Amino acid sequence: MSYTTTTTPSFDVAAKMHSLIEGYRANRAQKRAERQTFSELAAMSDRDLADIGIARGEIRHIAAQAVVLR
């Protein structure tokens, strides 16, 4: 006598958790890179920023865009 088992597609909890953790890690890395870029630009003098064509008020926006373009 033989038995067969059929399984229905189920929600894979381990795969979902792995996906969530990887998403969290990627988000944290992106935020870390954004903070680092912001800190480096904010530490520059107004004259240095003017030399590279950045106004002090644009630093936050530029830091966010720099991370997106990576």
N, C-alpha and C positions, 0 to 999 in steps of 0.2 A: 504494500500500500504506500502511495506517495502523497505527500502534502505539498501544496504550493501556497506561498504567501504572497499576497499583493499588498503593496503599500501605496497609499495615496500621497501625492505631494504634500508635504507638510512645511510649516514655517520653520526654517532652520535658525534656531536661536543663536547658535554659535557664530554662524555667518553674519547674522544681523549685528551681533555685539562687536565682531571684528570690524565690520564696516563702520559702525558708530565710533569705535575707538580710533580707527584710521582717520576718519573725518575730523575728530577732535584734535588729533595730533597735527594734522595739516593746518587746521585753523589756528592752533597755538603757534606753529612755526611762522605762519603768515603774520600774525599779530606781533610776534617777536621781531621779525624783519622790519615791519612797519615802525615799531618803537625805536629800533636801532637807527633807521634812516632818519626819523624825526629828530632823535637826539643829536645825531651828527650834524644835521643841517642847523638845528637850533643853537648849537655850540659855535657856529661860525659867526663872524662879525658881519655887520650890515654891509661893509665894504666888500668882503669876500662873497657874500650872497649876491651883491650887485654885479660883481665880476662874472658870475655864472648866470646872471639873468633871472634871479629869483628874489621876489619880495618876501619879507619876513612873514607876512600874512598868508602866503601861499604854501608855507612849509608843510602843514598838516595834509593839505590836498596832494601835494607832490609826493609825500611819503606814502600815502595810500595808493596813489597811481603807480608808483615805482614797484610796489609789491605785486600789484595785479599784472604788470608787464613781465615779471620774472618767469 
